[in-house]
């Protein structure tokens, strides 16, 4: 059943980890990215059929986020392409607390294809592999939602969960809401980073409007601004301030804590300051 797995977002935070784990299990992997051969592009449907040829399972990680207006239409088309190519398994990485993501989940759930939905919370790796890293290294953070607790989850744990979903039939046709093991505010998360790196990080809690203006000053693309503002204004309202135990049904050990993540990534979290 599991002959070839297409990993969309195969060079991203979760995708590259999943590809490595599948390869270690001797499961053939096709990387889904615009630079791969064959190329895969979410915004060019003519690339889908070739990327899906001879594929039995697919990990779906949509970029930049399932919350954007075009996501549902694209996911609907991609699921149809999977059906045409006789794909047997879909594993969707979804966003916790996002209505738009839930619309996309239903497209996968109602596809007629065996599925697993992984509804995940905010990644640890946003602090060292994404836009928050610049703030960490500069030692100064200005952002909204600093006091809203979030159960940060590690991309390594998500990858292990996705591999379990792709390779173990007991996870078929299930939706898991996966979180990290503890609730932390962003302010507390940055305090942990400062404590472990030994480098102080100042924190200023902004209003949504102040944050939008700050992003504009940094010439951040408008579409990225609106996506981030949505995530802070809508999703970061406390609706996700709870821990679940679904992740433990999918991984072999205990979910990684935020402090464990920081200790494992001290180099990337302090490199610019040290230099």
MOLINZI-V382137 format. One record per residue. N is the residue number from 1. RES is the residue in three letters. PSI is psi in whole degrees, 0 to 359 (* if undefined). OMEGA is omega in whole degrees, -180 to 180 (NA if undefined). BURIAL is b if it has 24 or more other ideal C-beta (glycine too) atoms within 12 Angstrom, else e. Layout:
N|RES|PSI|OMEGA|BURIAL, N|RES|PSI|OMEGA|BURIAL
This chain:
1|UNK|321|-174|e, 2|UNK|73|-176|b, 3|UNK|314|-179|e, 4|UNK|129|-179|b, 5|UNK|125|172|b, 6|UNK|123|178|b, 7|UNK|98|177|b, 8|UNK|151|-171|b, 9|UNK|35|-170|b, 10|UNK|349|176|b, 11|UNK|6|-178|b, 12|UNK|190|-173|b, 13|UNK|310|180|b, 14|UNK|321|-174|b, 15|UNK|314|-178|b, 16|UNK|328|177|b, 17|UNK|319|178|b, 18|UNK|316|180|b, 19|UNK|319|180|b, 20|UNK|318|-180|e, 21|UNK|319|178|b, 22|UNK|318|179|b, 23|UNK|321|178|e, 24|UNK|336|177|e, 25|UNK|8|-179|e, 26|UNK|31|174|e, 27|UNK|121|-178|b, 28|UNK|137|-176|e, 29|UNK|139|169|b, 30|UNK|123|-179|b, 31|UNK|127|178|b, 32|UNK|100|177|b, 33|UNK|163|-179|b, 34|UNK|335|-178|e, 35|UNK|356|-178|e, 36|UNK|170|176|b, 37|UNK|109|3|e, 38|UNK|155|-179|e, 39|UNK|149|174|e, 40|UNK|128|-179|b, 41|UNK|120|179|e, 42|UNK|331|-174|b, 43|UNK|13|175|e, 44|UNK|92|-174|e, 45|UNK|344|178|e, 46|UNK|346|179|e, 47|UNK|349|-169|b, 48|UNK|313|-174|b, 49|UNK|317|-180|b, 50|UNK|319|180|e, 51|UNK|332|-178|b, 52|UNK|355|-177|b, 53|UNK|127|179|e, 54|UNK|17|179|e, 55|UNK|134|179|b, 56|UNK|335|180|b, 57|UNK|151|-176|b, 58|UNK|133|168|b, 59|UNK|121|-176|b, 60|UNK|111|174|b, 61|UNK|99|-174|b, 62|UNK|138|179|b, 63|UNK|141|4|b, 64|UNK|336|-179|b, 65|UNK|147|178|b, 66|UNK|351|-179|b, 67|UNK|345|-177|b, 68|UNK|152|-174|b, 69|UNK|327|-175|e, 70|UNK|351|-170|b, 71|UNK|313|-175|b, 72|UNK|318|180|b, 73|UNK|319|-180|e, 74|UNK|316|179|b, 75|UNK|320|178|b, 76|UNK|314|179|e, 77|UNK|321|-179|b, 78|UNK|320|177|b, 79|UNK|320|177|b, 80|UNK|321|178|b, 81|UNK|322|177|b, 82|UNK|319|179|b, 83|UNK|319|-180|b, 84|UNK|329|-179|e, 85|UNK|9|176|b, 86|UNK|36|173|e, 87|UNK|139|-174|b, 88|UNK|345|-176|b, 89|UNK|133|175|b, 90|UNK|132|172|b, 91|UNK|115|-176|b, 92|UNK|127|170|b, 93|UNK|116|-176|b, 94|UNK|172|-178|b, 95|UNK|132|-178|b, 96|UNK|130|176|b, 97|UNK|11|-178|b, 98|UNK|116|-180|b, 99|UNK|316|-178|e, 100|UNK|324|177|b, 101|UNK|324|179|b, 102|UNK|328|174|b, 103|UNK|316|179|b, 104|UNK|324|177|b, 105|UNK|317|-178|b, 106|UNK|328|177|e, 107|UNK|323|177|b, 108|UNK|314|-178|b, 109|UNK|322|-177|b, 110|UNK|13|-175|e, 111|UNK|339|-173|b, 112|UNK|357|178|e, 113|UNK|143|174|b, 114|UNK|134|-173|b, 115|UNK|160|163|b, 116|UNK|132|176|b, 117|UNK|128|176|b, 118|UNK|103|-178|b, 119|UNK|104|-169|b, 120|UNK|156|176|b, 121|UNK|190|-175|b, 122|UNK|134|-176|b, 123|UNK|142|166|b, 124|UNK|321|-172|b, 125|UNK|352|172|b, 126|UNK|340|-179|b, 127|UNK|338|-178|b, 128|UNK|357|178|b, 129|UNK|10|-175|b, 130|UNK|198|-168|e, 131|UNK|338|180|b, 132|UNK|343|-178|b, 133|UNK|321|-180|b, 134|UNK|320|177|e, 135|UNK|317|180|b, 136|UNK|312|-176|b, 137|UNK|331|178|b, 138|UNK|344|180|e, 139|UNK|19|-179|e, 140|UNK|128|-178|e, 141|UNK|132|173|b, 142|UNK|115|-176|b, 143|UNK|162|175|b, 144|UNK|176|175|b, 145|UNK|28|-178|b, 146|UNK|339|-176|b, 147|UNK|13|178|e, 148|UNK|120|-180|b, 149|UNK|140|-180|b, 150|UNK|137|178|b, 151|UNK|73|-176|b, 152|UNK|136|-177|b, 153|UNK|146|-177|b, 154|UNK|140|-179|b, 155|UNK|331|176|b, 156|UNK|321|178|b, 157|UNK|321|177|b, 158|UNK|318|180|b, 159|UNK|316|178|b, 160|UNK|320|178|b, 161|UNK|318|-179|b, 162|UNK|319|178|b, 163|UNK|319|176|b, 164|UNK|318|180|b, 165|UNK|324|-179|b, 166|UNK|334|-169|b, 167|UNK|352|-177|b, 168|UNK|118|-175|b, 169|UNK|344|-179|e, 170|UNK|346|179|e, 171|UNK|8|-178|b, 172|UNK|140|174|b, 173|UNK|45|178|e, 174|UNK|152|174|b, 175|UNK|123|179|b, 176|UNK|132|174|b, 177|UNK|104|-171|b, 178|UNK|135|-180|b, 179|UNK|169|169|b, 180|UNK|179|-171|b, 181|UNK|358|-173|b, 182|UNK|159|176|b, 183|UNK|130|176|b, 184|UNK|144|169|b, 185|UNK|164|176|b, 186|UNK|321|178|b, 187|UNK|314|179|b, 188|UNK|323|179|b, 189|UNK|316|178|b, 190|UNK|327|176|b, 191|UNK|322|177|b, 192|UNK|317|178|b, 193|UNK|314|180|b, 194|UNK|318|-179|b, 195|UNK|316|-175|e, 196|UNK|328|-180|b, 197|UNK|341|-177|b, 198|UNK|14|-179|e, 199|UNK|123|-178|b, 200|UNK|146|176|e, 201|UNK|117|177|b, 202|UNK|151|-178|e, 203|UNK|129|175|b, 204|UNK|121|-179|e, 205|UNK|120|-178|e, 206|UNK|159|168|b, 207|UNK|165|179|e, 208|UNK|316|-179|b, 209|UNK|320|178|e, 210|UNK|321|-179|e, 211|UNK|320|177|b, 212|UNK|316|179|b, 213|UNK|322|178|e, 214|UNK|315|179|b, 215|UNK|322|177|b, 216|UNK|321|179|e, 217|UNK|327|178|e, 218|UNK|9|178|e, 219|UNK|39|176|e, 220|UNK|136|179|e, 221|UNK|142|-175|e, 222|UNK|319|-178|e, 223|UNK|324|178|e, 224|UNK|321|178|e, 225|UNK|312|-177|b, 226|UNK|325|178|b, 227|UNK|315|-180|b, 228|UNK|319|179|b, 229|UNK|320|177|b, 230|UNK|314|-177|b, 231|UNK|321|179|b, 232|UNK|317|-174|b, 233|UNK|325|-175|e, 234|UNK|304|-174|b, 235|UNK|323|-178|b, 236|UNK|54|179|b, 237|UNK|11|-179|e, 238|UNK|352|-178|e, 239|UNK|336|-179|e, 240|UNK|14|-177|b, 241|UNK|60|176|b, 242|UNK|154|-180|e, 243|UNK|137|174|b, 244|UNK|172|179|b, 245|UNK|19|180|e, 246|UNK|325|-178|b, 247|UNK|324|-179|b, 248|UNK|345|176|e, 249|UNK|348|-173|e, 250|UNK|335|-176|b, 251|UNK|162|-173|b, 252|UNK|328|-179|e, 253|UNK|202|178|e, 254|UNK|147|177|e, 255|UNK|144|-177|b, 256|UNK|136|176|b, 257|UNK|164|179|b, 258|UNK|321|179|b, 259|UNK|322|175|b, 260|UNK|316|178|e, 261|UNK|314|-179|b, 262|UNK|315|-179|b, 263|UNK|325|180|e, 264|UNK|346|-174|e, 265|UNK|33|-178|b, 266|UNK|325|-178|b, 267|UNK|309|-178|e, 268|UNK|335|-178|b, 269|UNK|352|-178|b, 270|UNK|3|-171|b, 271|UNK|311|-174|e, 272|UNK|325|180|e, 273|UNK|317|-179|b, 274|UNK|319|-178|e, 275|UNK|*|NA|e
